[in-house]
Amino acid sequence: MSSAPHFPIDAQEFWRDPYPAFAAMRRDAPICFVPQLGSTLFTRRDDIFVCEKRIDVFSSHQPAGLMNRLMGHNMMRKDGDAHMAERSVYFPAVSPKAVRAHWRDEFQAHADRILGALAPKGRADLLAEFALPLSGECLKSVTGLTNIRCEEMDAWSRGMIDGIANYAGDPAIEARCHRATAGIDAAIDDMLPVVRKVPDHSLLSVMIHGGMPEENVRHNIKLTISGGQNEPRKAIAGCIWALLTHPEQFALVRDGKVAWLAVFEEFARWISPIGMSPRRIATPYAVNGVELAPEDRVFLMFGSANRDEAHFADADKFDVTRDTSKSIAFGAGPHFCAGAAASRAMIADVALPGVFARLKGLRLDESEGVRITGWAFRGLQNLPVVWDEP
């Protein structure tokens, strides 16, 4: 068992706002065992950056892990050759080249349609009425599951995300996750004959025609939906909220002094939508005086690493002029997010410039507060706004 010093937390407060606890951990016990989570947490950026690459010790292969049990053995839970074999088939569908050639214009068409319907209203919850449908429609295109509604895509993503973070073992959460994966399998069943007959650029088509076994295709589509809907939805809404609550930062973007991509990269550092990645200790290992034993569970806390004072001055501050090159919001090792290019295009090229150009005078609706929660997956739960009707 891990010899790391114990660091008890208030689980509810940690879910509401983990950053004070992260700061204390980095200062007093950067590698610590949290009894409430049953795991050893790594909280400093440099420790995570180095250890994530040591797949011989910090293994993504977790046969008994929640993701494997609930969603199937996908490429995120494989290491070495097994991981690269699937990634090499998957990646051509979402590479920067593919995003430029196939997806960016499609993302733009989805955004234009959604904003066109939204603009006359003058008031909305932009998380539910813009970020959710935009990320859902884009993900339908990329996955190839164009036979479903974006609301289904979102519900499935939430069900799986809640399921793989269900460390307390709530049976109702697990049941929702199973319903989500069953829905995805049914949607795949409908679309497989279509893409087998008429190949396209979608992940479903590219993986099937690339020779990946059908079972593995299903597992990797579920992986894509779990993160590909949840994180962009939260990042789109979060970036809008960050700019509305930091007018001096928005002025830099509006005046062309800072790019939209810098907004997204800084938000992903400041409030990391993917706050944690779990690992299984594969072999005895010692790091910074802490002994780790085989089968110990480790959480690499990206949300803490991205506010590490050793690399980010005034780390709790949202600053679009910041150098974010040390951020590990998309990971740092061989499991670096394969969909990063698609996310950047959807959010920085399409969603952010589009929403501020189309919804004139966009501002927060002060009658309702914005709620932000989570530590494994963190983000806004709502974004009430008003704007000047056209």
N, C-alpha and C positions, 0 to 999 in steps of 0.2 A: 504494500500500500504506500502511497505517496507520503514522504516525510515533510511535505511543505507545511509551514505554519498555518493553523486554522484561522480563518477570517469569517466569522458569522455575519450574516446580513439579514435585514428585514426584507423578506421576499417581495412583499407588496410595494414597499418603497423603492426597491431595486427595479421593479417593473415600471414604476412611475418615472423614476429618474435615477439611472445608475451612475451618473457622472461623479457625484461626491464620493461614492464608494470606490469608483475606479481611481480617483485621485489619491485616496488614502491607501489603496492597495499598491499603486505605483511607488508611493513614498515609503511605506512601511513593510510591505510584503508583496513584492512584484510577482512572485510565484507563490500562490497560496491555495489552500484547500478550503472550499466553501461548503460547509456541511449541508446547507439548505439545497444545494445543487448536486451534491454527491460527486464533485469534480474538482480537479486542480486547474486553477485559472492562471494563464499567462497574460500579463497586462501591459508589459513594456514593449514598445515597437520593435526594438532591435532583437529582443529574445524571440519574438514571434517571427520576424523576418528570417532569422537563421533557422529556427526549429521547424518551420513549415516546410522547408526544403529537405529536411532529414526524414524522408519517407521510410527509411529503414527502422526508425525509432517511432516517429510520430505518424502512425499509419492511418490512412483514410479508410482502409478496409476494416469495417466494423460489422462482422456477421450478425451480432446480436443488437446492433444499433437500431434506433427507431426508424431511420430512413430506409434501411434495408428491409426491415420487417413490414413497413407500411406501404412503401412505394416501389420496392424491388431493388435489385442490385445494379445501380446505375454507375456511370463512369466517375461520378464524384466520390463514390465509395470504393474506388479501385486505385491501385498504385502501379507505378512502373509501366511495364509493357502492356499490361491489361488495360490500364487507363489510356495510354497513348493509342492503342489499337482502335478503341472506340472514339476517342477524341479526333483522330485523323479522318474518320468517316463523317463525323458530326460537323467539324469546323468549317468545311467549305460552304455550308449553307449560311453561315453567319459571319464569315470573315469580313474584314474591312472592304475587300474587293466586292464581295457579294452584297454588302450593305449599300455601297455606292451604286452598283449596277442594278439591283433589284428592289431593295427595300426602302431606301430613303424616299423615293417618289411615292411609293405606296403609303408610307407613314404620313406623308404630307397630305395625300388625298383623304385619308381617314380624319386627320386633324381639321382640314378645311370643312369637311362635312359636319363634324361634331360642333365646331365653333359657329358654323353658319346657322345651325338650329338653336344654339345657345344664346347667341348675341342679342336677339330681341327681348329676352327675359329680364335683363337688368339685375338679376339676383340669382345666386345658385350656391350650392355646396360644390366647389370645384373638384374636390376629391371624388365625390360620387358622380358628378355630371360631366366632368372633363377627364380627369386623370384615369379614372376607372375605365370608361369606354375607350379612351384612346389606347391605353396599354393593352386592353383586351382585344381590340380590333387588330392592332399591330401583331399581337401574339398569335391570333388566329391565322393571319397571313403567314407568319414565319413558321409556325408548326405545321401548317397545312390542314388544321381542323376548322375549316371554313363552314362546316355544317352545324355550328353551335352559335349561341348568343354570347356576347361579351360578358353578360351577367353570369352565365354559367362558368365561363373561364375564370372569372373573379372568385366565385364561390368555391370552385375546385381548388384554386390556388390557396385561398384562406384555409380550406379544410386540411390540405396537406401541410401547410406551414404550421398550423396549430397542432397537427398531429405529430410532426417531427420535433416540436418543442415541448411536447407533453411529458415532461420528465416526472410529473406527479402521478401519471398513470390514470387520468380521468377517463372513464369508459365512454362517456358521451362524446368527448373530443375524438377519441379513437374511432368511434362509430361514424362520425362525420367524415373523417379521413377516408375510411373504407368506402363510404358512399361517393366521395370525390373520385377515388381511383377507379371505381366501377363505372362512373360516368365517362371518364376519359377512355377507358377500354371500349366502351360502346361507341363513342365517337370515332375512335381509331378503326373499329370494325367497319363502320360505314365508309370511311375514306380510303382504306387500303385498296379495294378494287379499283378506285378511281385513279390513284397515283401509280398503281402498277400498270394500268392501261395507258395513261397519259402522264408521263413524268413532268415534274415542274421543279421549281427552285426551293420548295419547302423542306423543312427538316425531315418530315415523314417520308417524302419522296427520295431525298438525297440519301438518307440512311438505308432505306429499303433497297434502292438500286445500287448502293455502295456495298451491299453484301452483309450488312449487320443482321444477325438473327432477329426474327420478329420479336421475341421476348425482350431482347435488349433494347430494341427500338421503342417498345412500350415503356420500359423503365426510363429511358432517356427523354421521352416526350413528357412523362410525369415530372421528371427533374426540371425540365425547361419551364413547364407551367408553374411549378411551385415557386420558383424565383423570378421567372420572366414576367409574371403579372404583378406579384406582390411588391418587388423592389422598384420597378419603374413607376407604379401607381403612387407609391409613397414619395419617391424622389421628385416626380412632377409637382405634386401638391406641395411638398416641402420646399422646393426651390422658389415657387411662387410666394409662399408664406414668408420665406426668409427675405426676399426682396421687398415685400410689402411692409415688413417690420424693420427694415434697415434702409430707409429712403436714401441715405447718403451712398450706400452701396449700389442701389438701383440706379442712381444718377450716373455713376461711372459706366454702367452698362448702356443706359439710354443714350449717353453722349458718345458712345463708341470707343471709350477708353479701355474697356474690359470686354472680353468675348463671352458669349453665352456659355461656352464650354467651361470657362473658368468658374462660372456660377455653379454649374453642376458638379465639377470636381471639388470645389470647396464645400458644397453642401454634403457631398458623400463623405468627406473627411469629418465635417463638423457633427453631423448626425448620420452615422453610418447605417443605411437601411439593413445591411447584413452585418450584424454586430458581433457575430461569433461563428467560429467553425470548430466542430468537435474532432478530436483525434483519439485513437487508441494506442497506448504504449505497447510496442511490439517486442521490445527487448529491454533489459535493465539499463537504466541511463541515469546519469547524474548531471545536473546543470545548476550552476550558481549555488552549490551547496545543498540542493534538494535532490533526494533520491526518488526515482520513479520506477515502479515495478510493472512487469508485464500485465496487461489488461487494465491498468489504471486508465481512467477517462480524463482527458485533458480538453479544456476549452481555450482556444486561441481567441482572445478578446479584441477583435478588430476595432470595436467602438472605443476601447480604452487606448489602444495603440495610436489611433488617429488623433488623440488629444495628449499625446506624450510630450511633456514640457521639454524633453531633451531635443526635440525636433521642431516643435511648433510653439513659437512665442505667442503669448496670450491665446492659448489653445482653445479656450472656451468661447472665443470671439469669432463671429462669422465675418470673414474678410476676403472678398473676391480678388484682392490683389496679392494674396498669399501664394508662395511657392508650395504647391501641393505634391511635389515629386516624391516626397517620402511617405505619402499616404498609401495605405494598403487596403483601401475600401473594396477593391476587386480581388484581394488576395495577393500573395507574394511568390508562391512557388508554382509547381507544375499544375496545380488546380486553379490557376488564375482564371477568372471568369471568361468563359468562351464567348459569351454574348456581350462583352463590353462594348464592342463597336456598334452593335445594334442599339444598345441602351444610350450611348452617347448621341447617336443620330436622332433617335426618337425624342430625347429630352432636349439636347442642346441645339440641334439643327431645326427641329420642328415644333415641339410643344411650347417651349419658353418664348421664342420670338413670336410664335403665332398667337398665343393667348394675350400677350401685352399689346400686340398690334391690333387685334380684333376687338378686345373688350376695353374700350376707352375709359380712362378714369378709374381703372380697377383699384379697389380698396377693400379692406377687411370690413365685414359686417360686425360692428361693435356690439350688437345685441346678443351675440352668441360667442362664447369663448372657443378657442382652438385647443384640442386635446392631443397630446403627444405621449405615446406610451411604448413600452417594450425595451428589451435589452438584447435578446438574441436576434430579433427582427424589430427594428425601431422605426417609428414614423408617425405622421399625423393620422388621426382618426376622422377628422373632418376639416373643411376649409370653407367656412361661410364668407361670401364676398358679395359686394354690389359693384355696379359700374354704370356709366352713363348710357342710357338706351339710345340706339341709333335713330 
